[in-house]
Amino acid sequence: MEKKYSEQEEQLARFAKALGHPARIAILKYLLAQESCFFGEIHEILPIAKATVSQHLSELKNAGLIQGEIMPPKVRYCINKENWAIAGRLFESFLGQEVRSESVCCK
């Protein structure tokens, strides 16, 4: 029997995975603080090697949390506002659920 997850569960899991590293959180915080898209090399701003930044940006882009396009000699990065709003709603809905268990299984 094949188990299926809802589209919202799969999307929430993608966002959660993308947020699962402190470097990605730092990158997102940096991009969120920008008034416009960032043109430049993020590895120059954050204490992360260029190759590592590239991997983290790829994860964030694949999850849909950021957008980026190559504009030689630099790359333009910004938050994907539509997906950022979706992520906010999904996390709020998930984490805002009340714990209903009254068992004392964990202390």
LODREN-43561 format. One record per residue (C-alpha): x, y, z; residue in one letter; residue number from 1. Coordinates in steps of 0.2 Angstrom, whole numbers, plus 5000, padded with zeros to 4 digits. Example, Ala and Ser with C-alpha at 12.3 -4.5 7.8 and 13.67 -1.06 7.14 Angstrom:
// LODREN-43561
> 5062; 4978; 5039; a; 1
> 5068; 4995; 5036; s; 2
//
This chain:
// LODREN-43561
> 5000; 5000; 5000; m; 1
> 5007; 5017; 4995; e; 2
> 5006; 5031; 5007; k; 3
> 5004; 5048; 5000; k; 4
> 5008; 5064; 5009; y; 5
> 4998; 5080; 5005; s; 6
> 5005; 5094; 4994; e; 7
> 5006; 5105; 5010; q; 8
> 5016; 5091; 5020; e; 9
> 5028; 5089; 5005; e; 10
> 5031; 5108; 5003; q; 11
> 5033; 5110; 5022; l; 12
> 5046; 5097; 5022; a; 13
> 5055; 5105; 5008; r; 14
> 5056; 5121; 5017; f; 15
> 5061; 5113; 5033; a; 16
> 5075; 5104; 5025; k; 17
> 5081; 5120; 5017; a; 18
> 5081; 5129; 5034; l; 19
> 5090; 5114; 5042; g; 20
> 5107; 5122; 5042; h; 21
> 5113; 5138; 5051; p; 22
> 5122; 5145; 5036; a; 23
> 5106; 5144; 5026; r; 24
> 5097; 5154; 5040; i; 25
> 5111; 5167; 5039; a; 26
> 5110; 5168; 5021; i; 27
> 5091; 5171; 5022; l; 28
> 5093; 5183; 5036; k; 29
> 5105; 5193; 5025; y; 30
> 5094; 5193; 5010; l; 31
> 5079; 5198; 5020; l; 32
> 5088; 5213; 5027; a; 33
> 5091; 5220; 5009; q; 34
> 5080; 5233; 5002; e; 35
> 5082; 5226; 4984; s; 36
> 5090; 5211; 4976; c; 37
> 5108; 5208; 4981; f; 38
> 5121; 5209; 4968; f; 39
> 5137; 5202; 4974; g; 40
> 5146; 5188; 4982; e; 41
> 5138; 5182; 4998; i; 42
> 5154; 5173; 5003; h; 43
> 5162; 5190; 5005; e; 44
> 5149; 5195; 5018; i; 45
> 5147; 5178; 5028; l; 46
> 5161; 5168; 5035; p; 47
> 5158; 5154; 5023; i; 48
> 5169; 5147; 5009; a; 49
> 5163; 5151; 4991; k; 50
> 5160; 5133; 4987; a; 51
> 5150; 5130; 5002; t; 52
> 5139; 5146; 4999; v; 53
> 5135; 5139; 4982; s; 54
> 5129; 5123; 4989; q; 55
> 5118; 5132; 5002; h; 56
> 5111; 5144; 4989; l; 57
> 5107; 5129; 4978; s; 58
> 5097; 5121; 4992; e; 59
> 5088; 5137; 4996; l; 60
> 5084; 5140; 4977; k; 61
> 5078; 5122; 4975; n; 62
> 5066; 5124; 4989; a; 63
> 5060; 5140; 4981; g; 64
> 5064; 5151; 4996; l; 65
> 5076; 5162; 4985; i; 66
> 5078; 5167; 4967; q; 67
> 5094; 5170; 4958; g; 68
> 5100; 5173; 4941; e; 69
> 5117; 5175; 4933; i; 70
> 5121; 5193; 4927; m; 71
> 5139; 5192; 4923; p; 72
> 5150; 5195; 4932; p; 73
> 5139; 5193; 4947; k; 74
> 5123; 5184; 4952; v; 75
> 5107; 5192; 4958; r; 76
> 5099; 5185; 4973; y; 77
> 5083; 5189; 4982; c; 78
> 5069; 5181; 4993; i; 79
> 5055; 5173; 4983; n; 80
> 5041; 5183; 4991; k; 81
> 5027; 5172; 4986; e; 82
> 5035; 5156; 4992; n; 83
> 5041; 5165; 5008; w; 84
> 5023; 5169; 5012; a; 85
> 5018; 5151; 5009; i; 86
> 5032; 5145; 5020; a; 87
> 5026; 5157; 5034; g; 88
> 5008; 5151; 5033; r; 89
> 5013; 5132; 5033; l; 90
> 5025; 5134; 5047; f; 91
> 5012; 5144; 5057; e; 92
> 4999; 5132; 5054; s; 93
> 5010; 5117; 5058; f; 94
> 5019; 5124; 5074; l; 95
> 5003; 5133; 5080; g; 96
> 4994; 5117; 5083; q; 97
> 4989; 5113; 5101; e; 98
> 4997; 5098; 5109; v; 99
> 4982; 5088; 5114; r; 100
> 4990; 5073; 5122; s; 101
> 4987; 5072; 5141; e; 102
> 4998; 5057; 5143; s; 103
> 5013; 5058; 5154; v; 104
> 5024; 5048; 5142; c; 105
> 5039; 5060; 5143; c; 106
> 5045; 5070; 5158; k; 107
//
